[in-house]
Amino acid sequence: MLMRFDPFRELAFRELDRMSQMFGEQGGALQQRTMPIDAFRDGDRFIVRFDLPGVDRDSIELTADKNVLTVRAERTWKPGEGQDVVAAERPQGVFTRQLFLGDSLDVDRIAATYDQGVLTLVVPVAEQAKPRRLQITESGAAQDGATQESATQESADQKAAASTSA
C-alpha cells in the first residue's frame, strides 16, 4: 500500500517548507519545489507518475532504502551570452520527493520509465501480500494426523532414551 502521510514532515517541517519556498522567490514568482504525482492501484501493482517537465533523464536518481523510495531530479537553465531574461518563472534546481511504501509492496522489483516529462514507476505487490487460496481439511483428519505425529515422536524419544541407558 502506498502511504501518503509522513507525520514528521507534516508537523515538524510544514513551517520550514513554507519559509524555504518564500526565500526561493525570484522576480516576484513563488518557486514550487515539488513534483506533482498521480498514484493508483492497477490489479497487483501500483502506478506512480511524477511530472518532471524539462528534466533531463540522466539527472533523475531513484533510490530505495527499506520502504522509502526517493526520487531526485534536477532542472537547470542559464541564459546564454547576450540573452536578456524577461521572465524566469519556471522552477530550476534540485527537486526531491520521498514516498513511504507499505510492507506489502515489492521494492526490489520497481520498474521505471521516463517519457515526455513524466516519470512512471510500476511497484508490484509483494507475493506474500497477494491473496491466496487456503486448503481446508476435515477436522477428524487433522486431529488424527496430529495425534499420529505426536505418537511417532514419543516412540522415537523412548527408543533414544532406552539406547542411552543401555
VOLUM-142523 format. One record per atom (N, C-alpha, C): residue number from 1; atom name; x, y, z. Coordinates in steps of 0.1 Angstrom, whole numbers, plus 2048, in hexadecimal, padded with zeros to 3 digits. Each point is the difference from the previous one (the first is absolute). Layout:
<nodes>
+-----+-------+-----+-----+-----+
! num ! atome !  c1 !  c2 !  c3 !
+-----+-------+-----+-----+-----+
! NUM !    CA !   X !   Y !   Z !
...
+-----+-------+-----+-----+-----+
</nodes>
This chain:
<nodes>
+-----+-------+-----+-----+-----+
! num ! atome !  c1 !  c2 !  c3 !
+-----+-------+-----+-----+-----+
!   1 !     N ! 809 ! 7F4 ! 800 !
!   1 !    CA ! 7F7 ! 80C ! 800 !
!   1 !     C ! 809 ! 80C ! 800 !
!   2 !     N ! 7FC ! 80A ! 7F9 !
!   2 !    CA ! 807 ! 80D ! 7FF !
!   2 !     C ! 7FC ! 809 ! 80C !
!   3 !     N ! 809 ! 804 ! 808 !
!   3 !    CA ! 7FD ! 809 ! 80B !
!   3 !     C ! 802 ! 80E ! 7FC !
!   4 !     N ! 7F7 ! 809 ! 803 !
!   4 !    CA ! 800 ! 80E ! 7FC !
!   4 !     C ! 804 ! 809 ! 80B !
!   5 !     N ! 7FF ! 7FC ! 80C !
!   5 !    CA ! 802 ! 808 ! 80C !
!   5 !     C ! 80D ! 7FE ! 807 !
!   6 !     N ! 808 ! 80A ! 802 !
!   6 !    CA ! 80C ! 7FF ! 807 !
!   6 !     C ! 7FF ! 80A ! 80C !
!   7 !     N ! 7FD ! 7FC ! 80C !
!   7 !    CA ! 7FD ! 809 ! 80B !
!   7 !     C ! 80B ! 809 ! 803 !
!   8 !     N ! 80D ! 7FB ! 7FF !
!   8 !    CA ! 80B ! 809 ! 803 !
!   8 !     C ! 801 ! 80C ! 7F6 !
!   9 !     N ! 7FE ! 7FD ! 7F4 !
!   9 !    CA ! 801 ! 80A ! 7F6 !
!   9 !     C ! 7F4 ! 80A ! 801 !
!  10 !     N ! 7F4 ! 7FA ! 803 !
!  10 !    CA ! 7F4 ! 809 ! 801 !
!  10 !     C ! 801 ! 809 ! 80C !
!  11 !     N ! 804 ! 7FB ! 80B !
!  11 !    CA ! 800 ! 808 ! 80C !
!  11 !     C ! 80D ! 808 ! 802 !
!  12 !     N ! 80B ! 7FA ! 7FF !
!  12 !    CA ! 80D ! 807 ! 803 !
!  12 !     C ! 805 ! 809 ! 7F5 !
!  13 !     N ! 7FD ! 7FC ! 7F3 !
!  13 !    CA ! 806 ! 808 ! 7F6 !
!  13 !     C ! 7F6 ! 809 ! 7F7 !
!  14 !     N ! 7F4 ! 800 ! 804 !
!  14 !    CA ! 7F6 ! 807 ! 7F8 !
!  14 !     C ! 804 ! 80F ! 800 !
!  15 !     N ! 803 ! 806 ! 80B !
!  15 !    CA ! 804 ! 80E ! 800 !
!  15 !     C ! 80D ! 802 ! 7F9 !
!  16 !     N ! 80A ! 7F7 ! 802 !
!  16 !    CA ! 80D ! 801 ! 7FA !
!  16 !     C ! 7FE ! 800 ! 7F1 !
!  17 !     N ! 7F8 ! 7F7 ! 7FB !
!  17 !    CA ! 7FD ! 7FF ! 7F1 !
!  17 !     C ! 7FB ! 80D ! 7FB !
!  18 !     N ! 7F6 ! 806 ! 807 !
!  18 !    CA ! 7FA ! 80C ! 7FC !
!  18 !     C ! 80A ! 80B ! 7FF !
!  19 !     N ! 808 ! 801 ! 80A !
!  19 !    CA ! 80B ! 80B ! 801 !
!  19 !     C ! 80A ! 7FE ! 7F5 !
!  20 !     N ! 804 ! 7F3 ! 7FD !
!  20 !    CA ! 80A ! 7FE ! 7F6 !
!  20 !     C ! 7FB ! 803 ! 7F2 !
!  21 !     N ! 7F3 ! 7FE ! 7FE !
!  21 !    CA ! 7F9 ! 804 ! 7F3 !
!  21 !     C ! 800 ! 80F ! 7FF !
!  22 !     N ! 7FD ! 807 ! 80B !
!  22 !    CA ! 800 ! 80E ! 7FF !
!  22 !     C ! 80D ! 806 ! 7FD !
!  23 !     N ! 80B ! 7FA ! 805 !
!  23 !    CA ! 80D ! 805 ! 7FD !
!  23 !     C ! 805 ! 7FC ! 7F2 !
!  24 !     N ! 7F9 ! 7F7 ! 7FA !
!  24 !    CA ! 803 ! 7FB ! 7F3 !
!  24 !     C ! 7FA ! 809 ! 7F5 !
!  25 !     N ! 7FA ! 80B ! 804 !
!  25 !    CA ! 7F9 ! 809 ! 7F6 !
!  25 !     C ! 80A ! 806 ! 7F7 !
!  26 !     N ! 7FD ! 801 ! 7F3 !
!  26 !    CA ! 808 ! 807 ! 7F7 !
!  26 !     C ! 7F7 ! 809 ! 7F7 !
!  27 !     N ! 802 ! 80C ! 800 !
!  27 !    CA ! 7F8 ! 809 ! 7F7 !
!  27 !     C ! 7F1 ! 800 ! 804 !
!  28 !     N ! 7FD ! 7FE ! 80C !
!  28 !    CA ! 7F2 ! 801 ! 805 !
!  28 !     C ! 7F8 ! 7F3 ! 7FE !
!  29 !     N ! 806 ! 7F6 ! 7FA !
!  29 !    CA ! 7F9 ! 7F3 ! 7FE !
!  29 !     C ! 804 ! 7F6 ! 80B !
!  30 !     N ! 7F7 ! 7FA ! 807 !
!  30 !    CA ! 803 ! 7F6 ! 80A !
!  30 !     C ! 805 ! 7F4 ! 7F9 !
!  31 !     N ! 80B ! 7FA ! 803 !
!  31 !    CA ! 805 ! 7F4 ! 7FA !
!  31 !     C ! 7FA ! 7F4 ! 806 !
!  32 !     N ! 7FB ! 7F7 ! 7F8 !
!  32 !    CA ! 7FA ! 7F4 ! 805 !
!  32 !     C ! 80B ! 7F5 ! 7FF !
!  33 !     N ! 803 ! 7FA ! 80C !
!  33 !    CA ! 80B ! 7F6 ! 801 !
!  33 !     C ! 7FB ! 7F2 ! 802 !
!  34 !     N ! 7F5 ! 7FD ! 7FA !
!  34 !    CA ! 7FA ! 7F2 ! 802 !
!  34 !     C ! 7FF ! 7FA ! 7F2 !
!  35 !     N ! 7FE ! 7F3 ! 800 !
!  35 !    CA ! 7FD ! 7F8 ! 7F4 !
!  35 !     C ! 7F1 ! 7FB ! 802 !
!  36 !     N ! 7F7 ! 806 ! 7F8 !
!  36 !    CA ! 7F2 ! 7FB ! 801 !
!  36 !     C ! 800 ! 7F1 ! 7FC !
!  37 !     N ! 7F7 ! 7F8 ! 807 !
!  37 !    CA ! 7FF ! 7F2 ! 7FC !
!  37 !     C ! 7F1 ! 7FC ! 7FF !
!  38 !     N ! 7FF ! 7F5 ! 7F8 !
!  38 !    CA ! 7F3 ! 7F9 ! 800 !
!  38 !     C ! 804 ! 7F2 ! 804 !
!  39 !     N ! 7F8 ! 7F9 ! 809 !
!  39 !    CA ! 803 ! 7F3 ! 805 !
!  39 !     C ! 7F3 ! 7F8 ! 800 !
!  40 !     N ! 801 ! 7F4 ! 7FB !
!  40 !    CA ! 7F4 ! 7F8 ! 800 !
!  40 !     C ! 803 ! 7F1 ! 7FF !
!  41 !     N ! 7F7 ! 7F8 ! 804 !
!  41 !    CA ! 802 ! 7F1 ! 800 !
!  41 !     C ! 7FA ! 7FB ! 7F3 !
!  42 !     N ! 807 ! 7F7 ! 7FA !
!  42 !    CA ! 7FB ! 7F9 ! 7F4 !
!  42 !     C ! 803 ! 7F1 ! 802 !
!  43 !     N ! 7F6 ! 7F9 ! 805 !
!  43 !    CA ! 802 ! 7F1 ! 803 !
!  43 !     C ! 80A ! 7FE ! 80B !
!  44 !     N ! 80A ! 7F9 ! 7FC !
!  44 !    CA ! 80B ! 7FC ! 80A !
!  44 !     C ! 80C ! 809 ! 7FF !
!  45 !     N ! 7FE ! 80D ! 7FD !
!  45 !    CA ! 80B ! 809 ! 7FF !
!  45 !     C ! 7FA ! 80E ! 802 !
!  46 !     N ! 809 ! 809 ! 805 !
!  46 !    CA ! 7FE ! 80E ! 801 !
!  46 !     C ! 807 ! 808 ! 7F6 !
!  47 !     N ! 7FA ! 80A ! 7FA !
!  47 !    CA ! 806 ! 808 ! 7F6 !
!  47 !     C ! 801 ! 80E ! 806 !
!  48 !     N ! 80C ! 806 ! 7FF !
!  48 !    CA ! 802 ! 80E ! 805 !
!  48 !     C ! 806 ! 808 ! 7F5 !
!  49 !     N ! 7FA ! 80B ! 7FD !
!  49 !    CA ! 805 ! 809 ! 7F5 !
!  49 !     C ! 804 ! 80D ! 806 !
!  50 !     N ! 80D ! 804 ! 7FD !
!  50 !    CA ! 805 ! 80D ! 804 !
!  50 !     C ! 801 ! 809 ! 7F4 !
!  51 !     N ! 7FB ! 80D ! 802 !
!  51 !    CA ! 802 ! 80A ! 7F6 !
!  51 !     C ! 80E ! 806 ! 801 !
!  52 !     N ! 808 ! 7FE ! 7F6 !
!  52 !    CA ! 80E ! 806 ! 800 !
!  52 !     C ! 803 ! 806 ! 7F3 !
!  53 !     N ! 7F8 ! 80A ! 7FB !
!  53 !    CA ! 802 ! 806 ! 7F3 !
!  53 !     C ! 80E ! 807 ! 800 !
!  54 !     N ! 806 ! 7FE ! 7F5 !
!  54 !    CA ! 80D ! 807 ! 7FD !
!  54 !     C ! 80C ! 7FA ! 808 !
!  55 !     N ! 7FE ! 7F5 ! 806 !
!  55 !    CA ! 80B ! 7F9 ! 808 !
!  55 !     C ! 807 ! 7F6 ! 7F7 !
!  56 !     N ! 80D ! 801 ! 7FF !
!  56 !    CA ! 808 ! 7F6 ! 7F8 !
!  56 !     C ! 7FF ! 7F3 ! 808 !
!  57 !     N ! 7FD ! 7F5 ! 7F8 !
!  57 !    CA ! 7FF ! 7F3 ! 806 !
!  57 !     C ! 80D ! 7FC ! 808 !
!  58 !     N ! 80B ! 804 ! 7FB !
!  58 !    CA ! 80D ! 7FC ! 807 !
!  58 !     C ! 801 ! 807 ! 80E !
!  59 !     N ! 7F8 ! 80A ! 803 !
!  59 !    CA ! 801 ! 807 ! 80C !
!  59 !     C ! 7F7 ! 7FA ! 80B !
!  60 !     N ! 7F8 ! 7F6 ! 7FC !
!  60 !    CA ! 7F6 ! 7FA ! 809 !
!  60 !     C ! 807 ! 7F5 ! 808 !
!  61 !     N ! 7FE ! 800 ! 80D !
!  61 !    CA ! 806 ! 7F6 ! 808 !
!  61 !     C ! 7F6 ! 7F9 ! 809 !
!  62 !     N ! 7FE ! 7F3 ! 7FF !
!  62 !    CA ! 7F7 ! 7F9 ! 809 !
!  62 !     C ! 808 ! 7F7 ! 80A !
!  63 !     N ! 7FC ! 801 ! 80C !
!  63 !    CA ! 806 ! 7F8 ! 80B !
!  63 !     C ! 7F5 ! 7FA ! 808 !
!  64 !     N ! 802 ! 7F4 ! 805 !
!  64 !    CA ! 7F7 ! 7F9 ! 809 !
!  64 !     C ! 808 ! 7FC ! 80C !
!  65 !     N ! 7FC ! 804 ! 80C !
!  65 !    CA ! 806 ! 7FD ! 80C !
!  65 !     C ! 7F5 ! 7FA ! 809 !
!  66 !     N ! 800 ! 7F4 ! 802 !
!  66 !    CA ! 7F5 ! 7F9 ! 808 !
!  66 !     C ! 7F3 ! 803 ! 7F8 !
!  67 !     N ! 7F7 ! 807 ! 807 !
!  67 !    CA ! 7F3 ! 802 ! 7F9 !
!  67 !     C ! 7FF ! 80F ! 7FC !
!  68 !     N ! 80B ! 807 ! 7FF !
!  68 !    CA ! 7FF ! 80E ! 7FC !
!  68 !     C ! 806 ! 801 ! 7F2 !
!  69 !     N ! 7F8 ! 805 ! 7F6 !
!  69 !    CA ! 805 ! 802 ! 7F3 !
!  69 !     C ! 802 ! 80F ! 7FE !
!  70 !     N ! 80C ! 803 ! 7FB !
!  70 !    CA ! 804 ! 80E ! 7FE !
!  70 !     C ! 802 ! 803 ! 7F2 !
!  71 !     N ! 7FA ! 80A ! 7FB !
!  71 !    CA ! 802 ! 805 ! 7F2 !
!  71 !     C ! 806 ! 80E ! 800 !
!  72 !     N ! 80B ! 801 ! 7FA !
!  72 !    CA ! 808 ! 80C ! 7FF !
!  72 !     C ! 802 ! 804 ! 7F2 !
!  73 !     N ! 7FD ! 80C ! 7FC !
!  73 !    CA ! 802 ! 805 ! 7F2 !
!  73 !     C ! 805 ! 80E ! 800 !
!  74 !     N ! 807 ! 804 ! 7F5 !
!  74 !    CA ! 805 ! 80D ! 7FF !
!  74 !     C ! 7FC ! 806 ! 7F3 !
!  75 !     N ! 7FC ! 80D ! 800 !
!  75 !    CA ! 7FD ! 808 ! 7F4 !
!  75 !     C ! 808 ! 80D ! 801 !
!  76 !     N ! 808 ! 802 ! 7F6 !
!  76 !    CA ! 808 ! 80D ! 800 !
!  76 !     C ! 7FE ! 806 ! 7F3 !
!  77 !     N ! 801 ! 80D ! 800 !
!  77 !    CA ! 800 ! 808 ! 7F4 !
!  77 !     C ! 807 ! 80D ! 804 !
!  78 !     N ! 80A ! 804 ! 7F8 !
!  78 !    CA ! 807 ! 80C ! 801 !
!  78 !     C ! 7FF ! 808 ! 7F3 !
!  79 !     N ! 7FD ! 80C ! 801 !
!  79 !    CA ! 7FF ! 808 ! 7F3 !
!  79 !     C ! 80E ! 800 ! 7F9 !
!  80 !     N ! 7FF ! 800 ! 7F3 !
!  80 !    CA ! 80D ! 801 ! 7F9 !
!  80 !     C ! 805 ! 80E ! 7FF !
!  81 !     N ! 80C ! 801 ! 7FB !
!  81 !    CA ! 807 ! 80D ! 800 !
!  81 !     C ! 7F8 ! 809 ! 7F6 !
!  82 !     N ! 7FD ! 80C ! 805 !
!  82 !    CA ! 7F9 ! 809 ! 7F8 !
!  82 !     C ! 7F0 ! 7FF ! 802 !
!  83 !     N ! 7FC ! 7F6 ! 807 !
!  83 !    CA ! 7F1 ! 7FF ! 802 !
!  83 !     C ! 7FC ! 808 ! 80C !
!  84 !     N ! 7F5 ! 808 ! 7FE !
!  84 !    CA ! 7FB ! 808 ! 80B !
!  84 !     C ! 7F3 ! 7F9 ! 805 !
!  85 !     N ! 800 ! 7FB ! 80C !
!  85 !    CA ! 7F4 ! 7F9 ! 805 !
!  85 !     C ! 7F5 ! 809 ! 804 !
!  86 !     N ! 7F4 ! 7FE ! 7FA !
!  86 !    CA ! 7F5 ! 808 ! 802 !
!  86 !     C ! 7F7 ! 7FA ! 80B !
!  87 !     N ! 7FF ! 7F2 ! 801 !
!  87 !    CA ! 7F9 ! 7F9 ! 80A !
!  87 !     C ! 807 ! 7F3 ! 803 !
!  88 !     N ! 801 ! 7FC ! 80C !
!  88 !    CA ! 806 ! 7F4 ! 804 !
!  88 !     C ! 7F7 ! 7FA ! 80B !
!  89 !     N ! 7F5 ! 7FA ! 7FD !
!  89 !    CA ! 7F6 ! 7FB ! 809 !
!  89 !     C ! 801 ! 7F1 ! 802 !
!  90 !     N ! 806 ! 7F9 ! 7F6 !
!  90 !    CA ! 801 ! 7F1 ! 802 !
!  90 !     C ! 80A ! 7FD ! 80A !
!  91 !     N ! 7FC ! 7F7 ! 80A !
!  91 !    CA ! 80A ! 7FD ! 80A !
!  91 !     C ! 80C ! 7F8 ! 7FB !
!  92 !     N ! 80C ! 804 ! 806 !
!  92 !    CA ! 80C ! 7FA ! 7FC !
!  92 !     C ! 807 ! 7FA ! 80D !
!  93 !     N ! 809 ! 7F7 ! 7FE !
!  93 !    CA ! 807 ! 7FA ! 80B !
!  93 !     C ! 7FD ! 7F1 ! 802 !
!  94 !     N ! 802 ! 7FC ! 80C !
!  94 !    CA ! 7FE ! 7F2 ! 804 !
!  94 !     C ! 7F3 ! 7FE ! 807 !
!  95 !     N ! 7F9 ! 7F6 ! 7FB !
!  95 !    CA ! 7F2 ! 7FC ! 805 !
!  95 !     C ! 801 ! 7F3 ! 807 !
!  96 !     N ! 7FB ! 7FE ! 80B !
!  96 !    CA ! 800 ! 7F3 ! 807 !
!  96 !     C ! 7F2 ! 7FD ! 806 !
!  97 !     N ! 7FC ! 7F3 ! 7FE !
!  97 !    CA ! 7F4 ! 7FC ! 806 !
!  97 !     C ! 802 ! 7F2 ! 806 !
!  98 !     N ! 7FA ! 7FD ! 80B !
!  98 !    CA ! 801 ! 7F3 ! 806 !
!  98 !     C ! 7F2 ! 7FA ! 802 !
!  99 !     N ! 7FF ! 7F3 ! 7FD !
!  99 !    CA ! 7F4 ! 7F8 ! 801 !
!  99 !     C ! 803 ! 7F6 ! 80B !
! 100 !     N ! 7F7 ! 7FE ! 809 !
! 100 !    CA ! 801 ! 7F6 ! 80A !
! 100 !     C ! 7F7 ! 7F4 ! 7FC !
! 101 !     N ! 806 ! 7F5 ! 7FC !
! 101 !    CA ! 7F9 ! 7F5 ! 7FB !
! 101 !     C ! 7FD ! 7F6 ! 80B !
! 102 !     N ! 7F4 ! 7FA ! 800 !
! 102 !    CA ! 7FC ! 7F6 ! 80A !
! 102 !     C ! 808 ! 7F3 ! 7FE !
! 103 !     N ! 800 ! 7F7 ! 80A !
! 103 !    CA ! 807 ! 7F4 ! 800 !
! 103 !     C ! 7FA ! 7F6 ! 7F5 !
! 104 !     N ! 7F4 ! 803 ! 7FB !
! 104 !    CA ! 7FA ! 7F7 ! 7F7 !
! 104 !     C ! 805 ! 802 ! 7F1 !
! 105 !     N ! 809 ! 809 ! 7FE !
! 105 !    CA ! 805 ! 803 ! 7F3 !
! 105 !     C ! 80E ! 7FB ! 7FE !
! 106 !     N ! 804 ! 7FB ! 7F4 !
! 106 !    CA ! 80D ! 7FA ! 7FD !
! 106 !     C ! 809 ! 80B ! 7FB !
! 107 !     N ! 807 ! 806 ! 809 !
! 107 !    CA ! 809 ! 80C ! 7FC !
! 107 !     C ! 80C ! 7FB ! 7F7 !
! 108 !     N ! 803 ! 7F3 ! 801 !
! 108 !    CA ! 80C ! 7FB ! 7F7 !
! 108 !     C ! 7FC ! 7FF ! 7F2 !
! 109 !     N ! 7F3 ! 800 ! 7FC !
! 109 !    CA ! 7FC ! 7FE ! 7F2 !
! 109 !     C ! 7F9 ! 80C ! 7FA !
! 110 !     N ! 804 ! 80C ! 805 !
! 110 !    CA ! 7FA ! 80C ! 7FA !
! 110 !     C ! 805 ! 802 ! 7F2 !
! 111 !     N ! 7F8 ! 804 ! 7F7 !
! 111 !    CA ! 804 ! 803 ! 7F2 !
! 111 !     C ! 7FD ! 80F ! 7FE !
! 112 !     N ! 809 ! 807 ! 7F9 !
! 112 !    CA ! 7FF ! 80E ! 7FE !
! 112 !     C ! 802 ! 803 ! 7F1 !
! 113 !     N ! 7F7 ! 809 ! 7FB !
! 113 !    CA ! 802 ! 805 ! 7F2 !
! 113 !     C ! 7FE ! 80F ! 800 !
! 114 !     N ! 806 ! 807 ! 7F7 !
! 114 !    CA ! 7FF ! 80F ! 7FF !
! 114 !     C ! 7FD ! 803 ! 7F1 !
! 115 !     N ! 7F4 ! 807 ! 7FE !
! 115 !    CA ! 7FC ! 803 ! 7F3 !
! 115 !     C ! 7F8 ! 80D ! 800 !
! 116 !     N ! 804 ! 80A ! 7F8 !
! 116 !    CA ! 7FA ! 80D ! 7FE !
! 116 !     C ! 7FE ! 807 ! 80D !
! 117 !     N ! 80A ! 800 ! 809 !
! 117 !    CA ! 800 ! 807 ! 80C !
! 117 !     C ! 7F8 ! 7FA ! 80C !
! 118 !     N ! 7FC ! 7F3 ! 7FE !
! 118 !    CA ! 7F9 ! 7F9 ! 80A !
! 118 !     C ! 808 ! 7F3 ! 804 !
! 119 !     N ! 804 ! 7FF ! 80D !
! 119 !    CA ! 807 ! 7F5 ! 805 !
! 119 !     C ! 7F5 ! 7F6 ! 805 !
! 120 !     N ! 800 ! 7F4 ! 7FB !
! 120 !    CA ! 7F5 ! 7F6 ! 805 !
! 120 !     C ! 807 ! 7F5 ! 807 !
! 121 !     N ! 7FC ! 7FD ! 80C !
! 121 !    CA ! 805 ! 7F5 ! 808 !
! 121 !     C ! 7F5 ! 7F5 ! 801 !
! 122 !     N ! 803 ! 7F4 ! 7FE !
! 122 !    CA ! 7F7 ! 7F5 ! 802 !
! 122 !     C ! 805 ! 7F8 ! 80C !
! 123 !     N ! 7F8 ! 7FF ! 80B !
! 123 !    CA ! 804 ! 7FA ! 80C !
! 123 !     C ! 7F7 ! 7F4 ! 802 !
! 124 !     N ! 806 ! 7F3 ! 7FE !
! 124 !    CA ! 7F7 ! 7F5 ! 802 !
! 124 !     C ! 7FD ! 7FD ! 80F !
! 125 !     N ! 7F5 ! 7F9 ! 802 !
! 125 !    CA ! 7FC ! 7FC ! 80D !
! 125 !     C ! 809 ! 7F3 ! 803 !
! 126 !     N ! 805 ! 7FF ! 80C !
! 126 !    CA ! 809 ! 7F5 ! 804 !
! 126 !     C ! 7F8 ! 7F3 ! 800 !
! 127 !     N ! 806 ! 7F5 ! 7FC !
! 127 !    CA ! 7FA ! 7F3 ! 7FF !
! 127 !     C ! 7F9 ! 7FC ! 80D !
! 128 !     N ! 807 ! 803 ! 80B !
! 128 !    CA ! 7FA ! 7FC ! 80D !
! 128 !     C ! 7F4 ! 808 ! 804 !
! 129 !     N ! 7FE ! 80B ! 7F9 !
! 129 !    CA ! 7F4 ! 809 ! 803 !
! 129 !     C ! 7F4 ! 7FD ! 7F7 !
! 130 !     N ! 802 ! 7F8 ! 7F6 !
! 130 !    CA ! 7F5 ! 7FD ! 7F7 !
! 130 !     C ! 7F7 ! 7F6 ! 806 !
! 131 !     N ! 7F3 ! 801 ! 7FD !
! 131 !    CA ! 7F7 ! 7F6 ! 806 !
! 131 !     C ! 802 ! 7F3 ! 7FA !
! 132 !     N ! 7FF ! 7F5 ! 808 !
! 132 !    CA ! 802 ! 7F3 ! 7FC !
! 132 !     C ! 7F6 ! 7F7 ! 805 !
! 133 !     N ! 7FD ! 7F5 ! 7FA !
! 133 !    CA ! 7F6 ! 7F6 ! 803 !
! 133 !     C ! 806 ! 7F7 ! 80B !
! 134 !     N ! 7F9 ! 7FE ! 80B !
! 134 !    CA ! 804 ! 7F7 ! 80A !
! 134 !     C ! 7F9 ! 7F3 ! 800 !
! 135 !     N ! 806 ! 7F5 ! 803 !
! 135 !    CA ! 7FA ! 7F2 ! 7FF !
! 135 !     C ! 7F9 ! 7FE ! 80E !
! 136 !     N ! 7F4 ! 7FA ! 7FF !
! 136 !    CA ! 7F8 ! 7FD ! 80B !
! 136 !     C ! 800 ! 7F0 ! 801 !
! 137 !     N ! 804 ! 7FB ! 80C !
! 137 !    CA ! 800 ! 7F2 ! 802 !
! 137 !     C ! 7F4 ! 7FC ! 80A !
! 138 !     N ! 7FD ! 7F3 ! 800 !
! 138 !    CA ! 7F5 ! 7FC ! 809 !
! 138 !     C ! 806 ! 801 ! 80F !
! 139 !     N ! 7F7 ! 803 ! 809 !
! 139 !    CA ! 805 ! 801 ! 80E !
! 139 !     C ! 806 ! 7F3 ! 805 !
! 140 !     N ! 7FA ! 7F5 ! 7FD !
! 140 !    CA ! 804 ! 7F3 ! 805 !
! 140 !     C ! 80E ! 7FD ! 7FA !
! 141 !     N ! 802 ! 802 ! 7F4 !
! 141 !    CA ! 80D ! 7FD ! 7F9 !
! 141 !     C ! 80B ! 809 ! 806 !
! 142 !     N ! 7FD ! 80C ! 803 !
! 142 !    CA ! 80B ! 809 ! 806 !
! 142 !     C ! 803 ! 7FB ! 80E !
! 143 !     N ! 7F7 ! 7FC ! 808 !
! 143 !    CA ! 802 ! 7FC ! 80D !
! 143 !     C ! 808 ! 7F3 ! 800 !
! 144 !     N ! 7FB ! 7F6 ! 7F7 !
! 144 !    CA ! 807 ! 7F3 ! 7FF !
! 144 !     C ! 80E ! 802 ! 7FC !
! 145 !     N ! 803 ! 808 ! 7F7 !
! 145 !    CA ! 80D ! 803 ! 7FB !
! 145 !     C ! 809 ! 805 ! 80B !
! 146 !     N ! 7FB ! 80A ! 808 !
! 146 !    CA ! 807 ! 806 ! 80B !
! 146 !     C ! 803 ! 7F5 ! 80B !
! 147 !     N ! 7F6 ! 7F8 ! 803 !
! 147 !    CA ! 801 ! 7F5 ! 80A !
! 147 !     C ! 80B ! 7F6 ! 7FB !
! 148 !     N ! 7FF ! 7FC ! 7F4 !
! 148 !    CA ! 809 ! 7F6 ! 7FA !
! 148 !     C ! 80F ! 806 ! 801 !
! 149 !     N ! 801 ! 80C ! 7FC !
! 149 !    CA ! 80E ! 807 ! 800 !
! 149 !     C ! 805 ! 800 ! 80E !
! 150 !     N ! 7F7 ! 804 ! 80A !
! 150 !    CA ! 804 ! 800 ! 80E !
! 150 !     C ! 805 ! 7F2 ! 805 !
! 151 !     N ! 7F8 ! 7F6 ! 7FC !
! 151 !    CA ! 803 ! 7F2 ! 805 !
! 151 !     C ! 80E ! 7FC ! 7FA !
! 152 !     N ! 802 ! 803 ! 7F3 !
! 152 !    CA ! 80D ! 7FD ! 7FA !
! 152 !     C ! 80B ! 806 ! 807 !
! 153 !     N ! 7FF ! 80D ! 804 !
! 153 !    CA ! 80A ! 807 ! 806 !
! 153 !     C ! 803 ! 7FA ! 80E !
! 154 !     N ! 7F5 ! 7FD ! 808 !
! 154 !    CA ! 802 ! 7F9 ! 80D !
! 154 !     C ! 808 ! 7F3 ! 7FE !
! 155 !     N ! 7FC ! 7F8 ! 7F6 !
! 155 !    CA ! 807 ! 7F3 ! 7FE !
! 155 !     C ! 80F ! 802 ! 7FD !
! 156 !     N ! 803 ! 80A ! 7F8 !
! 156 !    CA ! 80E ! 803 ! 7FD !
! 156 !     C ! 807 ! 804 ! 80C !
! 157 !     N ! 7FA ! 809 ! 809 !
! 157 !    CA ! 806 ! 804 ! 80C !
! 157 !     C ! 803 ! 7F5 ! 80A !
! 158 !     N ! 7F6 ! 7F6 ! 801 !
! 158 !    CA ! 802 ! 7F4 ! 808 !
! 158 !     C ! 80C ! 7F7 ! 7FC !
! 159 !     N ! 801 ! 7FE ! 7F2 !
! 159 !    CA ! 80B ! 7F8 ! 7FB !
! 159 !     C ! 80D ! 807 ! 803 !
! 160 !     N ! 801 ! 80D ! 7FE !
! 160 !    CA ! 80C ! 807 ! 803 !
! 160 !     C ! 804 ! 7FF ! 80E !
! 161 !     N ! 7F6 ! 801 ! 809 !
! 161 !    CA ! 803 ! 7FF ! 80F !
! 161 !     C ! 805 ! 7F2 ! 803 !
! 162 !     N ! 7FA ! 7F6 ! 7FA !
! 162 !    CA ! 803 ! 7F2 ! 803 !
! 162 !     C ! 80E ! 7FD ! 7FB !
! 163 !     N ! 804 ! 805 ! 7F5 !
! 163 !    CA ! 80E ! 7FE ! 7FB !
! 163 !     C ! 80A ! 807 ! 808 !
! 164 !     N ! 7FD ! 80C ! 806 !
! 164 !    CA ! 809 ! 807 ! 808 !
! 164 !     C ! 802 ! 7F9 ! 80D !
! 165 !     N ! 7F6 ! 7FA ! 806 !
! 165 !    CA ! 802 ! 7FA ! 80D !
! 165 !     C ! 806 ! 7F2 ! 7FF !
! 166 !     N ! 800 ! 7FA ! 7F4 !
! 166 !    CA ! 806 ! 7F3 ! 7FF !
! 166 !     C ! 80F ! 800 ! 7FD !
+-----+-------+-----+-----+-----+
</nodes>
